[in-house]
Amino acid sequence: MDLRQLPALNAVKAFEAAARHESFSRAADELFVTHGAVSHQIRALEAELGVSLFARDGKRVRLTETGRRYAAQVRAALMELADATRAIRAGDRERRLVVSMLSSFAARWVTPRIGSFIEAHPQWDLELLSTNALTDFARDDVDLAIRFGFGKYPGLHAELLLDEIFFPACSPNFNGGKLPQTPADLAKVPLLRSDDELWRPWFDAAGLTDWPEPKRGVLYQDSSNLLQAAIDGQGVALTRRSLAMHEIAAGRLVRLFDVDGPSPWQYYFICPPQMLETARVKAFRDWVFDEVGRFRQRFDLACEAGPAASARLAAEVTTEATPEAAAHALRATP
């Protein structure tokens, strides 16, 4: 068989979809391309074959008899190819662990810690999907997800992983090191803004009940970028505890004041109920809940220590260290 005689696969796929729907527009929707792209592919296929596969009547199309016979044979061939591909992937799938999570959480919380999981479980190929899109477990090839939300996920196993709070933070060198001493001092400095972290609830918690939501300055769409702007000394950011902890422990950020702002959203561990019984999901669940426990202890130590001790903590204790080691480093700080 001379495979060079085969038409382009994209053209064959476009023809099969159009034949099944008897509509170029519906085929285009299914394949996530334009109506014109489908029409072009099919005309190119007809030119290559030297036959008309569709009869055109204005905007309506219908299969010719030749097109109908060809469609049945093409569909059978594509299904056989899909089955063969699915069988190959299934053999490899049990070794893959696919985890979906918010981009900011992946960058600021998971990435500094994930090495310990990879080292403990080399038998699985971990894939971290950083996305702000919700996972559809019926459609997406995902084993589990960590989501920042209200915890309402019908039909799924959902556990509260980490409660969240908000607080202001800035670089220790911000404003030449002259940092705000009271919440009211924030009136004199630039406040960094984000769609996710709103200042208004924190103002209420700090007793600044007549302060409006800031309307001026750069609006950051991504919480990780907001945090980086604070690290770079651009202003004071209202940060999430989960994202700011690593930077506070490293001395790159300082928490201002001892006032927590409420969060309507929390982090949840979610997966289809049947996936919770698989070894790879169980292992990740055990690891991430253990890391959350260690995270809470480190956060309390870093906030109690202040900026000078936090910098020393970063130099002496890595994120892989035990809470006991962190406590020792902090106690040794003058």
C-alpha positions in Angstrom: 0.0 0.0 0.0 1.3 3.4 -1.0 0.5 5.7 1.9 1.3 8.7 -0.3 -2.0 8.1 -2.0 -3.9 9.0 1.2 -5.5 12.5 1.4 -4.6 14.9 4.2 -6.0 13.8 7.6 -7.5 17.2 8.4 -9.5 17.1 5.2 -10.7 13.6 5.9 -11.8 14.6 9.5 -13.6 17.7 8.1 -15.4 15.6 5.5 -16.4 13.0 8.1 -17.9 15.6 10.5 -19.6 17.5 7.6 -21.1 14.2 6.3 -22.3 13.2 9.7 -24.0 16.5 10.3 -24.7 17.3 6.7 -23.7 20.8 7.6 -20.4 22.6 7.2 -21.3 25.0 10.1 -21.9 22.2 12.6 -18.7 20.5 11.5 -16.8 23.7 12.0 -18.2 24.0 15.5 -17.3 20.5 16.4 -13.7 20.9 15.1 -13.2 24.4 16.5 -12.5 25.9 13.1 -14.3 28.3 10.8 -17.0 27.4 8.3 -14.7 28.6 5.5 -11.9 26.2 6.7 -14.2 23.2 6.5 -15.5 24.3 3.1 -11.9 24.8 1.8 -10.8 21.4 3.1 -13.7 19.6 1.5 -13.3 21.3 -1.9 -9.6 20.4 -1.8 -10.6 16.8 -1.0 -13.1 16.7 -3.9 -10.5 18.1 -6.2 -8.0 15.5 -5.2 -10.5 12.6 -5.6 -12.0 14.0 -8.8 -15.6 13.6 -7.6 -18.3 15.6 -5.9 -18.9 14.5 -2.3 -21.6 17.1 -1.6 -24.4 18.7 -3.6 -24.7 22.4 -2.8 -28.0 24.2 -2.8 -27.3 27.7 -1.7 -26.2 27.5 1.9 -27.5 23.9 2.3 -25.4 20.8 1.5 -26.3 17.1 1.1 -24.2 14.1 0.4 -24.0 12.7 -3.1 -24.4 8.9 -3.4 -20.6 8.7 -3.9 -20.1 10.9 -0.8 -22.4 8.7 1.2 -20.4 5.5 0.4 -17.1 7.3 1.0 -18.4 8.7 4.4 -19.2 5.2 5.7 -15.8 3.9 4.8 -14.0 6.9 6.1 -15.9 6.8 9.4 -15.0 3.1 9.9 -11.3 3.8 9.2 -11.2 6.8 11.6 -13.0 4.8 14.4 -10.4 2.1 14.0 -7.6 4.6 14.2 -9.2 6.2 17.3 -9.5 2.8 19.0 -5.9 1.9 18.3 -4.8 5.3 19.7 -7.0 4.9 22.8 -5.5 1.5 23.4 -2.0 2.8 23.3 -2.8 5.7 25.6 -4.6 3.5 28.1 -1.4 1.5 28.6 0.5 4.6 29.5 -2.4 6.4 31.3 -2.0 4.5 34.6 1.5 6.0 35.0 0.3 9.6 34.6 -1.1 11.7 37.3 -2.8 14.8 35.9 -3.6 17.6 38.4 -5.4 20.8 37.5 -5.1 24.0 39.6 -5.1 27.8 39.4 -2.0 29.3 37.8 -1.2 31.5 40.8 -1.5 28.6 43.3 0.6 26.3 41.1 3.4 29.0 40.8 3.5 30.2 44.4 2.4 27.3 46.5 2.8 24.0 44.7 6.0 24.5 42.6 8.3 25.3 45.6 7.1 22.0 47.3 6.4 19.5 44.5 9.9 18.1 44.5 9.3 16.0 47.6 6.3 14.3 45.9 8.2 13.6 42.7 11.1 12.2 44.7 8.8 9.9 46.8 6.8 8.7 43.8 9.0 8.2 40.8 6.7 5.6 39.4 4.2 8.2 38.3 4.6 10.9 35.6 3.1 14.0 37.2 1.5 16.7 35.0 0.5 20.0 36.6 -2.1 21.8 34.5 -2.0 25.5 35.4 -5.3 27.0 34.3 -8.0 29.3 35.5 -10.6 27.3 33.6 -12.9 24.9 35.5 -12.2 21.2 35.0 -14.9 19.1 33.4 -13.9 15.6 34.5 -16.3 14.0 32.0 -14.4 15.7 29.1 -10.9 16.6 30.3 -8.1 14.1 30.9 -7.6 15.1 34.6 -7.4 13.0 37.7 -7.9 15.6 40.4 -8.1 19.4 40.8 -7.4 22.0 43.4 -9.9 24.7 43.1 -10.4 28.1 44.8 -14.1 28.4 45.3 -17.2 27.8 47.5 -16.9 24.0 47.7 -20.1 23.2 45.7 -19.1 20.6 43.2 -22.1 18.3 42.6 -21.2 14.6 41.9 -17.6 15.0 42.9 -15.6 14.2 46.0 -14.7 17.6 47.6 -12.7 18.3 50.7 -11.7 21.6 52.2 -7.9 21.7 51.7 -6.9 25.1 52.9 -8.9 28.0 54.3 -7.7 31.4 53.0 -7.3 34.8 54.5 -6.1 38.2 53.1 -3.7 40.7 54.5 -1.6 43.6 53.3 2.1 43.0 52.5 4.9 44.8 50.8 8.6 44.6 50.2 10.8 45.3 53.3 12.5 48.0 51.2 9.3 49.7 50.1 9.3 53.5 50.7 13.0 53.3 51.7 12.1 50.8 54.5 9.7 53.2 56.2 6.7 50.9 56.2 3.2 51.7 57.3 2.8 51.3 61.1 -1.0 51.4 61.3 -3.8 50.5 58.9 -4.6 54.3 58.6 -1.1 54.8 57.2 -2.2 53.0 54.0 -3.8 56.3 52.9 -0.3 57.6 52.2 0.9 54.7 50.0 -0.1 53.2 46.6 -2.4 50.2 47.0 -2.0 47.5 44.4 -5.3 46.2 43.0 -6.6 42.9 41.7 -9.9 41.5 40.5 -9.6 38.6 43.0 -8.3 40.5 46.1 -10.7 43.3 47.0 -9.6 45.8 49.7 -13.1 46.7 50.9 -13.6 43.6 53.2 -10.2 44.1 54.7 -10.8 47.8 55.3 -13.9 46.8 57.3 -11.9 44.2 59.3 -9.3 46.9 60.1 -12.0 49.4 61.3 -11.6 51.6 58.2 -15.3 51.3 57.4 -15.6 54.5 55.5 -12.8 53.7 53.1 -13.9 53.0 49.5 -12.4 50.3 47.2 -9.3 51.8 45.5 -10.0 52.9 41.9 -6.6 54.2 40.8 -3.4 52.4 39.7 -2.6 49.2 37.8 -5.2 46.5 38.0 -3.6 43.0 38.0 -5.6 40.1 36.5 -3.3 37.5 37.9 -2.6 37.2 41.7 0.9 35.9 41.1 1.7 39.1 39.1 0.2 41.2 41.9 2.5 39.5 44.4 5.5 40.1 42.1 4.6 43.8 41.9 4.7 44.0 45.7 8.0 42.2 45.9 9.4 44.7 43.4 8.4 47.6 45.7 5.6 49.0 43.5 3.2 49.4 46.5 1.2 47.5 49.2 -0.7 44.5 47.9 -3.6 42.7 49.6 -2.3 39.2 49.3 -3.6 35.7 49.9 -1.9 33.8 52.7 -1.3 30.8 50.5 0.6 32.8 47.9 2.5 35.2 50.2 3.8 32.7 52.7 6.9 31.6 50.7 7.9 35.2 50.1 7.4 36.2 53.7 9.6 33.3 54.9 12.2 34.3 52.3 12.2 37.9 53.5 11.0 39.2 50.2 7.7 40.4 51.7 6.6 41.7 55.0 3.2 41.2 56.4 1.7 44.5 57.6 -0.4 44.6 60.8 -2.1 41.7 62.5 -5.5 42.0 60.8 -6.9 39.2 58.7 -9.4 39.9 55.9 -12.1 37.3 55.3 -12.2 35.3 52.1 -15.4 34.0 50.6 -13.4 31.3 48.8 -11.3 28.5 50.1 -9.1 25.8 48.4 -10.7 22.4 47.8 -9.3 19.1 46.8 -11.8 17.6 44.2 -11.9 14.5 42.1 -14.5 12.0 40.8 -15.3 9.6 43.6 -13.9 6.6 41.8 -10.6 8.3 41.3 -10.1 8.6 45.1 -9.6 4.8 45.1 -6.6 4.9 42.8 -3.1 4.7 44.2 -1.8 7.8 42.4 -4.6 10.0 43.6 -4.4 8.7 47.2 -0.7 9.4 47.2 -1.2 13.0 46.0 -4.0 13.6 48.5 -1.8 12.3 51.4 1.1 14.5 50.3 -0.9 17.7 49.7 -2.8 17.5 53.0 0.5 16.9 54.8 2.1 19.9 53.1 -0.9 22.1 54.1 -0.3 21.1 57.8 3.4 22.0 57.5 2.5 25.2 55.7 0.2 26.5 58.5 3.0 25.9 61.1 5.6 27.7 58.9 3.2 30.6 58.3 2.6 31.2 62.0 6.4 31.1 62.7 7.2 33.5 59.8 4.6 36.0 60.8 5.6 35.9 64.5 9.3 36.4 63.6 9.1 39.7 61.7 11.1 40.6 58.7 14.7 40.2 60.1 14.0 36.7 61.5 12.1 35.8 58.3 15.2 36.5 56.3 17.3 34.4 58.6 14.7 31.6 58.4 14.9 31.7 54.6 18.7 31.4 54.7 18.7 28.5 57.2 15.5 26.5 56.5 14.3 25.4 53.1 10.7 24.6 52.3 11.5 21.0 52.7 12.6 21.4 56.3 10.5 20.3 59.3 8.5 22.8 61.3 10.8 21.9 64.3 13.8 23.0 62.3 12.1 26.2 61.4 11.2 26.9 65.0 14.9 26.2 66.0 16.1 28.8 63.4 13.6 31.4 64.6 14.5 30.9 68.3 18.2 31.4 67.3 17.4 34.8 65.8 18.4 37.8 68.1 
